[in-house]
């Protein structure tokens, strides 16, 4: 789970749920090019990578950026997108 909003501020924290340990949520500390705070974004898992696209920061700043999280190394990067 990445980011979110509490009706006052946006977040860019990263959480993982471990089903093998009683469904406990753990705050993760990724490295690399960490995306900024956002909500309303999309997240798509492809293999061991999680892609984060777009979203909203605040009330009026719409985002169209793309990030990739390697879930093994917990490192964010900015992939080259074409098309």
C-alpha positions in Angstrom: 0.0 0.0 0.0 1.6 3.3 -1.1 0.5 6.8 -0.2 -3.0 8.0 0.7 -4.9 10.8 2.2 -6.5 11.6 5.6 -8.7 14.5 4.4 -6.0 17.0 5.5 -2.7 15.8 4.0 -1.3 13.3 1.5 1.2 10.6 2.3 4.1 8.8 0.5 4.6 6.0 3.0 4.8 2.4 2.0 3.1 -0.4 3.9 3.2 -4.2 3.4 0.8 -6.8 4.9 2.5 -10.1 5.9 -0.2 -12.8 5.7 2.4 -15.4 7.0 2.6 -13.4 10.3 -1.0 -13.1 11.2 -1.9 -10.4 8.6 0.2 -7.7 10.3 1.0 -4.4 8.6 4.6 -3.2 8.5 5.9 0.2 7.5 8.6 -0.2 4.9 11.5 2.2 4.3 12.3 2.1 0.5 15.3 3.7 -1.1 16.0 5.3 -4.4 13.7 7.8 -6.2 10.8 7.7 -3.8 7.5 9.2 -5.2 6.1 12.3 -3.6 3.0 12.4 -1.6 -0.2 11.4 -3.5 -3.6 9.9 -3.5 -5.9 8.6 -6.2 -3.0 7.0 -8.1 -2.8 3.6 -9.7 -0.6 0.7 -8.6 0.0 -2.3 -10.7 2.1 -5.4 -9.8 4.1 -7.1 -12.6 6.2 -9.9 -11.3 8.3 -8.6 -8.4 7.8 -4.9 -9.5 5.1 -2.5 -8.4 4.4 0.4 -10.8 2.9 3.6 -9.3 1.3 6.1 -11.8 -0.1 9.5 -11.4 -2.5 10.6 -8.7 -3.3 13.9 -7.0 -1.3 16.0 -4.5 -3.4 18.4 -2.5 -6.7 19.4 -4.1 -5.6 20.6 -7.6 -2.2 19.2 -8.5 -2.7 16.3 -10.8 0.3 14.0 -11.4 1.3 12.0 -14.4 4.6 10.5 -13.3 5.6 6.9 -13.2 7.7 5.0 -10.6 8.8 1.4 -10.2 9.4 -0.4 -6.9 11.5 -3.5 -6.9 9.9 -5.4 -4.1 13.0 -7.6 -3.5 15.4 -4.7 -3.0 12.7 -2.2 -1.9 14.3 0.4 -4.2 12.2 2.9 -6.3 13.3 4.0 -9.7 11.9 6.1 -12.5 11.5 3.8 -15.6 11.7 5.1 -19.1 8.3 5.2 -20.6 7.7 5.5 -24.4 4.6 5.6 -26.5 
